[in-house]
C-alpha cells in the first residue's frame, strides 16, 4: 500500500487568549496556531471552527461554559480546505468573541461567564472529520489539544 508522504509529519497546536483579564462589555480574542514542526511538508485540513477545530471553555471548578453565540453553517469540507505546510510554516487564526456575565443585557453574546475567577480555554484540532468531501490524503495521525487561561473580573 502506498502512503502519501504529505499525510505524515509533525504538527503542533497552540492557543493564546487576549486580554488575559476580561472586564464586562469588552471583546476577547482566541488565537490558534497549527504549525509544522517537522522537517517535511505536510498536507493538513485547515482549522475550521466547529468542523476540524473546537473551542471549549471551563470555569476553574471544572464547569463547562456553553457557547451561546451564532453557529456557523458550512458545507462539508472539500479539498479546497486542505493546505500544504512547509517545515516551520503555520496556519494562524484569530477568533473574536463577545461576552457578558448574564443574558439579557444588550443583545446576545457569544459567551456568558457568570463568575469572577479563572477560566480555561481548551482548543481541539480533530482532522478526523465526520462529514467531508475531501478526496486527497492528509495528516490525521491524532487529535491535538492546547489550552490557555484567562480571568474574569467584574467592576464592583
N, C-alpha and C positions, 0 to 999 in steps of 0.2 A: 504494500500500500504506500502510495506517495504522500508524504506530508509536506504541505506548503511551508517553506521556510518563513514566510511572513506571518504565519499563525503561531509562531513560537517567539518568546522573548521575555524580557524582564521589565515590568512596569511598576511604578509607584503611584500612590494616590495621596494627595494632601488636601487639607481644608483649613481655611482661616476665616474666623468671624470678626467683623469690624463694624462699629467700635466694640471694644471689649466690655464696656459698661453702657447699658442701654437705659435711657430715661424716656418717659412717656412721649408719644407722638413723634418720635424720630424713627427713620427707617434704619435698617441694618443690612449689611452685605454678607453673603456667604461666598467665598472664593474657593473654587475647586480646581485642582490641577492634576491631570493624568499625564505622567511623564515616562518616557522611555529611558530607563536607567541601564539598559543593556548595551551590547556592542554591535547589534544587528538591527536592521529595520524591522518594524512590526506593524501589521495591519490591525487596527482596532476599530471597534464601533464607537463613535463619538459619544461622550457622556450626554445623554438626553434626559432631562429631568422627567421623572415618573415613567421612564421606559428602561433605560440602562443605568440611570442614576437615581438614587433615592435619598431623601433627606429626612432624618428623624430628630426630634428634639425631646430631651428628657430633663425634668427638674432634678435637683441634687438628691432627692429621696427616691429616684427611680421612676416616678410617674411620667408616662409618655404624654407629651402635649400634642393634641391633634391639630393637623393643618386645617385651617378654616378658609383659606383663600380659594381663588378660582383654580380649577383643574384644567390644564392644557388638554386640548383634544388634538390628536395627530393620527395619521395613518400609520400602519406598521412600518418599521424601519426598513430601508432598502440599501442597496449597495452605495447609494449617494451618502449614507450616514457613516460610511467607512472612511478612515484616513490612515495613511501610512506615516508613522512617526519614525524619523531618523534617530539614531543614537543622540541622546541629550535633548531631543525635541519634546514639546509638551502641548497639550490642549488645555487652555485656561478659560474658565467661565466664571462670571460673577453674577450671582442672583441677588436681586434687591427685594427686600420684604418689608412690609408694614407690620406694626404690632400695636397692641394695647393690652391693658390689664383685664378688661372685660368687654363683652359685646355691647353694642347699642349706643356707643358714644361717638357718633360722627362717621357712619359708614362701616362697611365690613372690612376687617383687617385680615391679613394673611395668617397671623398667629395671635393667640391670646396667652400671655404669660401672667397667670393670676397671682403669683407670689414673688416677693422680692427674694433674691438669692442667686445661686449659681445654676446655670443650665448647661447641658452638654448637647452639642450637635454631632450626630453620627451620620457620616456620608457613606453610602454603599454603592460601589460600582459593580453591577452584575451584567457581564456581557452575554450571559446565557439567556437570551430573550425568549419569552413565552410566545409572542406573536411577532413574526418577522418575515420579510420577503427578501432577505439577504441571501445571495447565492454564492458569493466568494468566501473562501476560508478566511477566518480572522482569529485573533487572540481571544481565547476563552478558557484559559487554564484554571482560573479561580476567581472568587469574588474578593474584591479589595475593599477594605474599610479604612476610614480615617476619622478622627474626632478632634473637636476643639471645644473650649468652654467660653462662656460669656456670663455676665452678671446683669441682673435687672435691679434697678433702684427706682423707688417712687419718691417724688417730692413730697415732703411732709407738710 
